[in-house]
Amino acid sequence: MTTAYELTYIIRPDMEADAKKALVERFDGILTDNGATIAKSADWAANRRFAYEIAGYREGTYHVVEFSADVNDAANEFDRLAKISADILRHMIVKTDEK
């Protein structure tokens, strides 16, 4: 059975456009390489201000990915690699109701 997910992650604001694009492509690739099908991958908005400082930053770029997968390998691998990436300040993966 396929499970739908929504993933939101915050990219540090001082990345150059090309580096940010490469980061998004890399992490989208991590999902697809582990069996996920991406329905949407886009920035939520330009830099948004945080309520509190995260890793020395007061703002960041929110990126939202909607994907589906038969097993949670893709979500687990994204979670593992995002935790060790200095370019991703925070991330959250949630299962969503299928439409």
Contacts in CASP RR format, 6 or more apart in sequence:
PFRMAT RR
TARGET T0000
AUTHOR 0000-0000-0000
METHOD contacts of the structure
MODEL  1
MTTAYELTYIIRPDMEADAKKALVERFDGILTDNGATIAKSADWAANRRF
AYEIAGYREGTYHVVEFSADVNDAANEFDRLAKISADILRHMIVKTDEK
1 70 0 8 1.000
2 68 0 8 1.000
2 69 0 8 1.000
2 70 0 8 1.000
2 98 0 8 1.000
3 68 0 8 1.000
3 69 0 8 1.000
3 70 0 8 1.000
3 72 0 8 1.000
3 95 0 8 1.000
4 66 0 8 1.000
4 67 0 8 1.000
4 68 0 8 1.000
4 95 0 8 1.000
4 96 0 8 1.000
4 97 0 8 1.000
4 98 0 8 1.000
4 99 0 8 1.000
5 36 0 8 1.000
5 66 0 8 1.000
5 67 0 8 1.000
5 68 0 8 1.000
5 69 0 8 1.000
5 75 0 8 1.000
5 93 0 8 1.000
5 94 0 8 1.000
5 95 0 8 1.000
5 96 0 8 1.000
6 64 0 8 1.000
6 65 0 8 1.000
6 66 0 8 1.000
6 93 0 8 1.000
6 94 0 8 1.000
6 96 0 8 1.000
7 31 0 8 1.000
7 64 0 8 1.000
7 65 0 8 1.000
7 66 0 8 1.000
7 67 0 8 1.000
7 75 0 8 1.000
7 78 0 8 1.000
7 91 0 8 1.000
7 92 0 8 1.000
7 93 0 8 1.000
7 94 0 8 1.000
8 44 0 8 1.000
8 62 0 8 1.000
8 63 0 8 1.000
8 64 0 8 1.000
8 65 0 8 1.000
8 91 0 8 1.000
8 92 0 8 1.000
9 27 0 8 1.000
9 62 0 8 1.000
9 63 0 8 1.000
9 65 0 8 1.000
9 82 0 8 1.000
9 88 0 8 1.000
9 90 0 8 1.000
9 91 0 8 1.000
9 92 0 8 1.000
10 54 0 8 1.000
10 60 0 8 1.000
10 61 0 8 1.000
10 62 0 8 1.000
10 63 0 8 1.000
10 88 0 8 1.000
10 89 0 8 1.000
10 90 0 8 1.000
10 91 0 8 1.000
11 20 0 8 1.000
11 23 0 8 1.000
11 24 0 8 1.000
11 60 0 8 1.000
11 61 0 8 1.000
11 62 0 8 1.000
11 63 0 8 1.000
11 87 0 8 1.000
11 88 0 8 1.000
11 89 0 8 1.000
12 55 0 8 1.000
12 57 0 8 1.000
12 60 0 8 1.000
12 61 0 8 1.000
12 86 0 8 1.000
12 87 0 8 1.000
12 88 0 8 1.000
12 89 0 8 1.000
13 47 0 8 1.000
13 57 0 8 1.000
13 59 0 8 1.000
13 60 0 8 1.000
13 61 0 8 1.000
14 57 0 8 1.000
15 23 0 8 1.000
15 61 0 8 1.000
15 87 0 8 1.000
19 87 0 8 1.000
20 61 0 8 1.000
23 85 0 8 1.000
23 87 0 8 1.000
23 88 0 8 1.000
24 41 0 8 1.000
24 63 0 8 1.000
27 65 0 8 1.000
27 78 0 8 1.000
27 81 0 8 1.000
27 82 0 8 1.000
27 88 0 8 1.000
28 38 0 8 1.000
28 41 0 8 1.000
28 65 0 8 1.000
30 74 0 8 1.000
30 77 0 8 1.000
30 78 0 8 1.000
30 81 0 8 1.000
31 38 0 8 1.000
31 65 0 8 1.000
31 67 0 8 1.000
31 69 0 8 1.000
31 74 0 8 1.000
31 77 0 8 1.000
31 78 0 8 1.000
32 38 0 8 1.000
32 74 0 8 1.000
34 69 0 8 1.000
34 73 0 8 1.000
34 74 0 8 1.000
34 77 0 8 1.000
34 78 0 8 1.000
35 69 0 8 1.000
35 70 0 8 1.000
35 71 0 8 1.000
35 73 0 8 1.000
35 74 0 8 1.000
36 67 0 8 1.000
36 68 0 8 1.000
36 69 0 8 1.000
36 74 0 8 1.000
36 75 0 8 1.000
37 67 0 8 1.000
37 68 0 8 1.000
37 69 0 8 1.000
38 65 0 8 1.000
38 66 0 8 1.000
38 67 0 8 1.000
39 66 0 8 1.000
39 67 0 8 1.000
39 68 0 8 1.000
40 64 0 8 1.000
40 65 0 8 1.000
40 66 0 8 1.000
41 63 0 8 1.000
41 64 0 8 1.000
41 65 0 8 1.000
41 66 0 8 1.000
42 63 0 8 1.000
42 64 0 8 1.000
43 61 0 8 1.000
43 62 0 8 1.000
43 63 0 8 1.000
43 64 0 8 1.000
44 62 0 8 1.000
44 63 0 8 1.000
44 64 0 8 1.000
45 62 0 8 1.000
46 61 0 8 1.000
47 59 0 8 1.000
47 60 0 8 1.000
47 61 0 8 1.000
48 59 0 8 1.000
48 60 0 8 1.000
48 61 0 8 1.000
48 62 0 8 1.000
49 58 0 8 1.000
49 59 0 8 1.000
50 57 0 8 1.000
50 58 0 8 1.000
50 59 0 8 1.000
50 60 0 8 1.000
54 89 0 8 1.000
54 90 0 8 1.000
55 89 0 8 1.000
57 89 0 8 1.000
60 89 0 8 1.000
66 96 0 8 1.000
67 74 0 8 1.000
68 98 0 8 1.000
69 75 0 8 1.000
75 93 0 8 1.000
78 91 0 8 1.000
78 93 0 8 1.000
79 91 0 8 1.000
79 93 0 8 1.000
82 88 0 8 1.000
82 91 0 8 1.000
END
